[in-house]
Amino acid sequence: MKIKNIVSKRVQVLVAGAVIGAGLTTANATEPCGDLGECKALVEINSSDGDAGFHFLMDGDDFLRASMFGPDWRKLFSYATRRELRQQTLTETFAESAEPLCWFDPDADEEDLENVVTLAKFLKRWKTGTYHFVGVNKDWELAFGESELTFALPAAPQDLEYEEEEVVEEDGEVEIVGEIEWEAGDDLGNCAEIPDDEDGDDPNIPNLADVMHLLDEAPEDVAVASWEVVFEPDFGEDDPKSALGLKYTSRIPGDADLEVEVPSDFLETLPANTPVKIEIGAIGFDDNATFTELDEICVNEKDPNPYDNLDGCGFEIEVDEDD
């Protein structure tokens, strides 16, 4: 057996022993995350697409290997570096679980519908409590960190709107800025909604009342620490610009006015008739996040087709029946 393999097995035993010992004593993790620069475990929901996932992050110095354990100290994730990466070592590790549909979307593929994981099933799968992170650095020293996973899930933002306005500068030049506005919500969208009194209960969408006993508190009562706004051009897959990752992102405090301005400097970089989608995320103080999307937005619109009621991007123009 190679010496390196012997050392590796000894480190594994050392980590296991430290984990068992830590499970029997009171944790004394300090800010920001014990020995780690950062660590967190959280739930993220996309209320529009209707999916939910488990995300985690750990950030330390010069790691050769690292692991994450659940509240019961059962290992959920681990990695070990090899060859060049072992020489270079690793710092930040971020991962997202798969995010199957949480509702029976009538427009989804049959395969996706067979793999639906409702929010109730998702919440029963995961355990709330302290998630433990253990790393081994290049000097074979152990680093520990802890993060609390809760089911305090903030409500999905609602009533998203986007408008472009002309702004006249002091020199008389006219610039176009984008205005994004939204409202705080009261449910979790397609993952668990409050039935509309007028339209009734959609049988495809889980009822929020059915999962309330699994949540820490009602979504509308979960305090929002910050709002994340993502303004992203939605180029087609064959468009070379799709590989550039162009987007404008902003994060504002949870108690700020629910509006964000997209600067003209960014809009001017986009071609005429650029399709765009917007994501607004409500991020709680426990890092759980719920996002809502708004798509079929046409930016820098040129030459719409009024006869077909289509805008420059080919999206249908909503007609006010009162006009």
N, C-alpha and C positions, 0 to 999 in steps of 0.2 A: 504494500500500500504506500502511496506517495505521502511524503511528509506534509504537504499542503492539505491533503485530505484528512490527515490525522488532526491537524490544527483546526480545520474547519469543524470536525465533529466535536472537538473539545469546546469550541465557541458555542456550538449549538447546545451542548449540555450546560454551559455557563449561563446562556440566555434562559434556558428552561428553569434552572435553579433560581435565577434572579426573579423570574416571573412568579414562581411559586411563593417565594419569600415576600414579594411585593403584594401578592394577593392576601397575605395574612397580616399585613401591617397597614397602618394609616398612611395614605399617600401624602406626600409633602411637596407636590408639584408647585412650582412658582411660575409667575408670568415671565415670558409670554406662553410657554408651554413646557414647563419642566426644563429638561436639558435641551429641548428642541427650540428652534427659532419659531416654529409654528406647527400646529397640528389641529385637525378638526375632522369631525364626522357629521354629515348633514343629509337632509332629505331635500331633493329638488323636484318640483312639479311643474310641468308645462300644462297649464289649464286649457289651452287652445287645442293643441294636438291631443291632449288627454293621455299623459304618461307620467310616471313617477320613477325616480331612481335614487340610489344611495351613492353619495360622493364622499371621498375622504382625501385628506392632504397631510403630508408630513414633510417637514423641512429641517434638515440638520447638516452637519459639516462632515464631509469626507466619509460617507457611509460605504461600507463594503456589502452589508446586508441589513435588512430591516424587516420588521413584522408588525402586524396590527392584530390585536386581540379584542374580542367582544367583552361585555361586562362580566361574563362568566369565565374569562381568561381562556376561552377557546380561540385558537388561531383562525383568523379569517383571510389573512393575506400575508405573503412574505416574498422576498426576492433576494437573490444573491448575485453580485456582479461577477463577471468573468473576463479574463484576458485584458484587452485594452481598457474596457470600462472599469475593471478592477484597479488598474494602474491610475486611471484618471479619478476614480471614486465618484460617488453620486451625492447630490444634495437634496433637491426637492423631488418628491414623488406625489403625483396627483392622479387619481383614477376615478372613473365613473362606472357604475354598474350598467348593465343593459337596462333599457327603459321601454318595456313592452307597454302596449295600450292598457289603460286603466278603465276603459269603457268599450262598449260594443258599437264601434263606429260603423254605421251602415255603409260607408264608402270604403272601408278598409278591405284589404285582401283577405281571402279565407284563411291563409296561414297566420296572419296577424290576429285574426279573431280567435283562432284556436289557442293562441298564447296570451290571451288577455289576463292581466293580473290586476284585479280590482284593488282600489285603495285599501279596503278592509283586509284583503288577503296580504297585501304588501305590508301593512302595519303589523299584522300578526306574525309576519316572517321575521321582522327585525326586533331587537330588544333595545329599549331605552336604557340609559345609564352611562357608565364611564367606559369609554373605549381607550385601550392602552396601546401605546406606540413604543416599540423598542428598536433601537438601532445599534449597530456595531461599526465603529469607525476604523480608519486605517491603522490606528495604534491599538486595536482590539479593546477599546474602551466602550462600555455600554452607555447608551443615552436613553432616557425615559421621558415620555410625555403622556398627557391625558386630555381627553376631550369628551364633553357630555353630549350625548345624542338625546334629543327630546322630540316629542311629537307636537310641539307648538308650531303649527304650520300657518303662516300668514295667508290672509285671503288674497285671491287673485285680483290684480288690478282690473278695472273695467272701464267701459266707455272711452276707449282709446281714440284719439283724433289727431289728424295731421293737416296742417294748412301751411301754405307758403305766402309770405307777405313781402311787399316791396318796402324797402327802407331807404330813405333819401339821406345821404351823407352830407356833411357840411360843405363839401366841394361840389355838391349837386349830383354826384354819381349815385345811381340807383343800384342797390344790391338786393338780392333775394335771400331771405332767411326762412328756415323752416321752424314751425312751432308745433311741438308735441305736447298734448295735454291728456290727462287721464283722471280717473277717480278711484278712491279706495273701494275695495269690494267687500263682499260678505260671505262668499263661499269659495270652493276650490274648482270652479269651472267644470269641465267635462270629467274630472276625477270624482267630484262630489258636489252637486249643486243644490241650491234651494229651489224647489219647484216653482215655476211661474204660475201665479193664480189664474192668469188668463189662458195660458197654453197648456196647463196641467203638467203632470210629471212625465218626462221622457223615459220610457222603460229601458233605453239603452244606456242612460247615464245614472250612476249610483246616486242615491239620495243622501245628502249631507247628514240628515237625521240618523241614518243607519250606521254611520261611522263616528258619531259624536262621542260615544262611550270609549273609543280607542284614542281619541285626541286628548292632549293636555288641556286644551281650552278651545272655545269656538274660534274659528279662523278670523272673524271680524274683530275679536278681542285681542289677538296677538299683536303686540306692538311692533311697528316697522322701524328697524334701525336705519335702513337706507333704501333708496330706490335706485335700481340700475336701469339705464336706458341704452338700448342698442339700436342704432339706425344703420341697416345693412343693405347695400345694393344686392339685388337678387338676380345676378346674371345667370344665363343659361349655362349648362354644363359644358357646352362646346365653345363658350366664349372665353378667350384667353384671360380676360380680366377676372374671371371667377377664381383663378388661382392666386390672385393678389391679396385676398383677404381684406378688401377695403371695407371699412366700417367706422362709424363715429360712435364712441361709447362715452357715457357720462354717468357719474354716480353722485346723488345728492342726499342730504340728511332726510330721515324719515319724517321730520316735522316741517320740511320745506314746502313751498307751493308746488303743486303737482303739475309742473310744466318745465320743459327743457327746450332750449333754442339750439337748432342745428345751424352752425355758422355758414355764412355764404362762402367762405374760403373752402369749405369741404364740398358744398353743393356744386361749386364751379368746376370741381375736378371730375364730375360725373357727366357722361355724354347725354345728349338729348334723349328723352323718352327712356329713362333708366327706371326699371321696376325696383321697388324697395320694400322691405318688410321691417317692421318695428317690433321690438320686444321690450316689455316693461316688467321688471322683476321687483317684487316686494320681498325684502330680505330682513328676516327677524334677528333679534339679538342673539339667538342661538345658532345663527348662520343658515337655518332652513330658509328656502326661497321658493316662491311661487311666481311663475312667469305667465304673461298673456301676450299673444301676438296679434299684430294687425298687418295684413298683407294687401297686395294689389294696389299699392301706392305708386303713382307715376310722377317722377321727379324730372324737372327741366322739360316739361311737356311741350312738344311741337306737333303741329298739324294733326289735331284730333279728327276723327271721322264722325261728324254729327249725324250723318244719315244712318249709320249703323249703331249709334249710341255707344261708340267706343272711344276711349281716350288714346293718346299717342302710343301707349304701351300695349294697347289691345284689350284693356280691361273695360268692362261694361260701366257706363256712366249711370249713376243713380239719378233718376228723374223725379223731381218733386211733383206729386200728383196735384198739388194745389196751384202750380204755375200754369 
